[in-house]
């Protein structure tokens, strides 16, 4: 689950490149068919059978996609509505890098989703072509396959507002100082929801996790795979859990890393409230680390001193946006990376340190918009649009503003870092103009193999309880806990205790006889040449 944008100045747009012929409104009863049942099950089998016959026409990737040879690209055709497999279709963009091992070592395709909702997995094959050391053993066994989920990137992309308007800054301070501030943010959220309906309304009822899971099964068939090997991170774990529930006998190996709590009651309103509390704790972890290295960063010798510095920076930006474009909203988005990923600890601290030392340029460049990067801004807007559309469509959201106000006011008291910014980002779901469904009941069905669950103990974006809940629901699964760590996306970190077990599972199909607790990966070390 990735939060990078805060509604404030307005929403954002890109024209949705829906496949020609998709001009009809959602079929009557669509709200009852999302996430669906027997009709969708028949539809996905029909689509998968067709895809198995057609396959993927692999070609060199378009130059604009930034995916060099030997990575290959193609498309898989899927129904917009699986209850109507002969109705309108869209194309799902896929890419791959072939396995590096011998023919006898190859075990098929490994499909990847990085999260979001709204994230693209198209760069996953580069882990083979760039010879990423953590993936060398797995690369011998598998073709690495990425894809853009429906609505994302090159797969019938949706939009809710002009991209340049979406990134425009500074946005309003997300922490309301008055009822007037709340009314203004509510108006922006309503306008964003309306923009989604106006620009992308035909696809919105079908942008669900369940439908993306069905798309994955059609991709599986197009790849010629009887059973799927899947790696999902963040929201990709929920997508994997739903896939494993709907298609248990189509799963060969399933790895989920940094796990969304799949409980129906958690999807998605409660998940965001829980996330706010977890982000507060992880942000304090980072502040304590910054204080430990006060000789390098000079931002405070204790966590409390660093926190005071953060509050001062925030107040300064509120009074007068830094560089004219970095206000509190932009600061939260930028500093949030430090709570997400350990790899951001040093860069974020360095930028802040330079600002305190009198150089504001790195902060303006890092936290402010780049209006010249039109392609990047289109991608950011699209990602946010899909995030909103999927979360709004997956489940019914509260429509009472009193409930939103009460819950977020309460959580803000203990977790002020990002509670209100998160609330405004999700508030379009309260006035969503497309159907909102019922989440899939994630559980074990016959045929589901043992799943490998990997989770850091202090993850902010997907709190630890999510891994515990999925572990209960997927019988026979194994849980690897990275104790004391909190980086989001454990499989991307160098930790031999984790890395070796991931390889053993994917390459040899071996799991430990019981759950495992690993020591944390190495804590980032700042360069001694950092700002003085």
N, C-alpha and C positions, 0 to 999 in steps of 0.2 A: 504494500500500500504506500503510494508515493504522494506526498503533498508538497507542491512547489509553487502554487499560485494562490493568491488571495484576491477575491473579487473586490474591486474598490473603485477604480476609475471607470470601469465598464467591463463588458465581457469580451469575447474574441471570435473571429470567424475564419473559416476557410470554406470554399465551396465544396460540398460533399460530392465526390466523383462516383456517384452510384452508377451501376451498370445500366446501360441503355435498356429501356423496356420496364424499368422499375418505377412506374408512374402511378401505381394504384395505391389507395389507402389501405391500412391494415384490415385484414378480414374481420368480419363481425365475430365477436367472441374472442378476439386475440388476447384480451386480458385474462381470460380463463385458461388459455393454452400456454401461457408463459408462467412457469417453466415447462408445463406440458406433461404429456403422458403417452398413451398408446398411439395417438396419431403421429406425434413427433418421433416415437420409436420406429414406426414404420417408415416415416420420411427419411430418417437418418440412414436406415438400411438401404433404402432406394438410392440415396445420394452416394453412399459409400460403394455400393455395387457399381454404379456408373463411374465413379472415380477410379476404382480398381481397374476397369477396362481402359479408361483413358490414360491413366498415369499422369506424370508431370512432364511437360515438354521443357526440359532443362536447356537454358541458354546462358550466354554471358550476361551478367547483370547490367542494366542500364548505367551509363557512366555517372548519372546524377545520383545514383543510390550509394556511391562511395564504397562499393564492394568489389574489390579487384579479383581477377583470376588467381587461383583456380575455383573461387566460389562461383556457384551457378545459381541462377534464379528461375522462377517459374510461377505459375498460378494454379490454384485448385478451385473449381467452381462448386459453390454450395448454395442451397436454397436460402432465401431471406427468411422464410417461414417454413420450418421443418414439417408443420402440419400440411403444407401444400408443396410437396417436393417438385411438382410440375409447374409451380408458379414462378415468380420473379427470382432471379439469382444474382449473386455478387461473386467476385473473384477474390480469393485469399492469396496474398503474396507469400511465397515460401523461398528459402534459399538453403544451400547446403555446401559443406566442404567434405569431401570423401575421407574416409578413415585412412590412417597412415600405415596400418598394419598389413599383414599378408591376408590373402583370401580366407585362409583357415582361422585367422584371428578375428575377422569381422563378425560382429554380432547384430548388425542392422543399423537402424537410425535412432539417434537420441534427440528428441524434440525438447525445445527449451522455451520457457516463458519467464521474463524477468520481473513481472509484476505490473503494478498500476492500480486499478485497471487503466489501460491506455498506453502501456509500455510496448515497445517493439522488440522482438527477439532476433531481428535480422542480423545483428552484429555477432551473434553467438558463434557462427562458423569461423570467425576470425580467431577464435581461440586455437583453432588448428593451424590456420595459415600464418599466424604470428608466433607459433610454437610456444604458447603459454605453458610454462613448466608444470603448473599444478594439474594440467589436463593431458599431459603427454601419454600416460598409460591408457586413459579412457579414449583418447584420440585413435589409438591403435585398434580399438574394438568397434568404434561407432563412427558413422557419418554424423556430423553435427548439423542439425537442421533447425533453422529459425523460421519464424513467421510473424506477420503482422496480423493480430486478431481483427475480427470484423470491426469496421469503423476506424481502424488505426492506419496511419501511414499510407501504404499502397493498397490497402484492402477496403475499398469503398469508404474513404475517410469522411468523417462528419465534422461539423463546425457549429459553433454557437454564437460567434461574434467575430468582427474583423481582427485578425491577428495583431496588427499594429496597435489597435485600440486595447487589445488584451494586455499587451506588455507595457503600455504607457504608464508612466510613473511621474510623481509619487501618488500612490493610492492613499485612501483615508486610513488613519490609524484604526486597526481592527478592534482595539479595546475601546468600547463606547464610554464616553464621558457623560452622556445624557440620553434621554429618551429620543431626542431628535437624531442623535448619531445612530441609534438602533433603527429608527424609521428609514434613515437614508440607506443603511446597509440592507434592510429588508427590501427596499425598492430595487436596489441593484441585483439582489438575488432573484427577485421576481422577473426582472427584465432579462436576466441571463437565461432563466428557464424558458421564457417566451422566445428568446432568440434561438435556443436549441430546437424548439418546436417549429419555428418558422423556417429555419435553414435546413434542418435534418429530420423533420418530423416523421417522414415515411419509414425511416429505419429504426427510430427510437424504441418502438415496442419490442423489437427483436434483438436489442443490444443487451443480452443477458449473459451471465456466466454459463448457464445451462446451454445456451445456443453456441457459445464459443467452445464449450466442451464437445458439442456435437460436431462443430467444424473440425476439431482436432481428430475426431474419429474418421471423418471423411479424408482428411489429410493423411492419416495413417493408411487408409486404403489406397490412396493415390500413390503413396510411397512403396506400395507392395508389401507392407508389413502386416502379418497376421496379428501380432501383439505389439504394443507400444512400449518404448522406453521413454520416460519422461522425467525432466528435471524442472521444477518450478520454484521460484523464489518470491517471497512476499505475497502479493495477491496471486501470483502463480501457484502458490500452495493451495489456495482455495479452489482455483481452477482445476488443479490436479486432483483435489479431493472430490470435487463434483464429477470429474471424469471417471475417477475410480469407482464412484457410486453408481453412475449410469452405465458404465461399460467395464465392469470388473473382470470379465473374461477376455478383454482385449488388452489387458495390462501385463507386461512382462517384468519390467523394473520401474519403480516409482520412487523418486526422491523429492522430498519437500523440505525447503530450507527457509527458516524464518516464517513461522506459520500463523496464518489468520485463524482465529477461533471460528470453527465452522458451525457452532450452535446457531440454530435459526434465530433465536432471540438476540443474537449478537450482530446479525447482518441487517443493516450496516450502521444504524443510528448508535447503538450502544458501543460498537467497535470504535467509533471515533471518540466517544467520551473516554473510554478506557485508554485509548492512545494518548490523549492529552496528558493524563496522569503519568504515563510511562515516559513521555518526552520530557516532562519536568525533571524526573529523576535522572535521566540520561544526560540532560543538559547540565545538571549539577555535577555529574561525573566528569564531564569535560572541563567545567570550571575548576574543579579540584585539581585536575591534571595541569591546567594552565597555571594555577597557583604554585604547584610543585616546581614548575619551570619559570618562576618569576625572574630568575637571573637572566633568562633569555627574552621573555616577552614584556616584563615590567608592567603587568596588568593587575597586580595584587598578589600578596603572599599567602592569602587564605581564600577558600572558596567564597566566603562571605564578602571579601574585598573585591573579588572578581565580579560577583553578582552586583555589587554597588556600581562598579564600572559599567556593567551592561545596562543597568537602569539609567545611569547618567548618559550613556551613548544614545539610548532610546529616547530620553527626554530631549536631548539636543536635536536629534533628527525630527522629532515631533514639532519642536519650536521653529526650526528652519531646516528643511530637507538638505542633506549633505549633497553638495554638488548640484543642488536643485532637483534631484531625482530620487534620493535615498531617504525615505521616511521610515517610520516604525514597521510598516508592512513589508517593505523591501529588506529591512534588517532581519526580520524574523525568517523570511524565506532563505536568506543567505546563511544565517547562523544555524538554522535548522539542520544544515548538512553535517555540522559537527555532532549533532545528536543522532544522526542517521549512521554515519560511517566513521570509523576510526581514521580512515585515509584522509578525512577532511580536518582532523584535529589540528595538525600543523598549519596547513594553508589558511584556515579561518583565523587562527590565533595570530599568524604573521600579518595578515591584512589588518586586523584590529590593532596590533602593536604598531604598525606603521602609521595608522591614523592617529593614534595617541601621540606618536612622535612628531606629528605635523604633516604627514603625507597622506592626503585623503584620496589620491588618485586610485590606488588599488581597491579601496572600498567602493568607490563610485563605479569602477569597471566591473567589480565582482558582483555587486548587489543591484546596480542599475540596469536598465534595459539597453539593448543594442538595436536601435531602430534600423540600422543598416543591414542587419542579419535577417532579411525577410524570410528566407527558407527556414531558418531556425525558429523564428517566431511563429510561422505556420505550424511547425511541428509541436511547439509548446502549446499553442492554442488547441490543436487537435487532441493532444494528450489529455489536456484538462477537460475537453468536451467529452471524450470517451470515459474518463474517470467518472464524471458526473452522470453521464447517461447510464452506465452499467450499474452504479450504486443506486441510482434512482429507480431503475427498472427491476433490479433483483428482488426488492422487498418493499413493503409499504412503510412509509415514513410518517412521523407525526405531522399533522397539519395545523396543530394548535401552536400559535406563537408563544402562548403562556408557558407551554411545556418546554420549548426550546430555551426561552428566556430563563426559566427557573433552573433547568438542568445545567446550562452553561454558566450561569451566574454562580451556582454552587461549585462546579468543578473549577472555575477560574480562581476561586479563593485558595485552592491548594495547588493549582497548576496554571499560573498566569502566563507562562512563556508562550503558549500557542493555542489556548482553548478558544478564544473568540475568533482568531483567524481561521481555525478549523471549522468553527460553527458557520461562519459566513460562506466558506467554501462549499459546504454541504447543504446550506439552506435552500438552494434551488429545488431540492427534492420535496420541500414542503408545498410547493406550488407547481409540481411537475404536471405537464399536460398530456403525458403518455401513460399507458397502463403500468401499474406497479404490481409485481407478482409475489409469489411465495417462494422463499429459498428452498432449494433441494435439501432433503433430510440426509445429511452425509452419514453413511453407515457402511458396514461390511456386508457385501453380498457374495454369493458363491462364485468362486473363481478368482477373487482378488488375492494376489500374492502378497508376501510380506513387504511392507513399505518401510523405507528408511526416512526417519524424521530427524532433522538437524536444527538446533535452536541455541542461540546464546541467551544466557540467563537474564540479561538486562536490556534486551532489545526494546527500543522505544516504539517503532512503527508497528510491530506485531508482538505484543507482550507475551511472555513465556507461557501464560495459561493457555494460549491457543494451541501450542504444541502438545500440552498435556491432554487437552480435550480431544484433539485428533487422534492421539495415541490411544485413548480409550475407545474411540469409535472404530478405528481400523485394527481389527483383531490380529494379533501376531506381529504388529509393527514393532520396530525398535527405535528408541529415542536416544540420540546423542546430545547431551547438554554441554555446552561450552560454559563452564562455571565462571562467574565473575566477569564475563565479557559482555559486550552490548552492541557490537557492530551488527548492522543489518545486512544479511547475506553472508553466512558463515563459510559457505563453500568457496567464496572468493578470497578467503584469508589463508595465509600460510600457517597451518597448525597441523603438524604431522599426525597427531592423535585423531583428528577429523579427516584429513586428506587421505590417509592410508585406509580408513574404513570406507570412505566413499569409493575409492578405487576397488577395494575388495568386493563391495556390493555390485558395482556396475560391471566390473570386468569378470569376476568369478562367481557372482551370485551369493556371496557369503556375508552373513550377518552374525554379530555376537549373540551368544546364548541369552544374554540379558541386556538391559539398558546400560549405557556407558556415560560416565562423566569425564570430560576432558578438562585439563587446565586451560586457562585462556591463552589466546595467541599473544604474541609480543606486543606490549604497549608502544605506541608511536614515540619516537625520540626526536625532539626538535634539533635542527642543525645549530651548531654553536655560533654560526655566522648570522643568525637571525637578527632582526632589528635591535639596536641598542638604544 
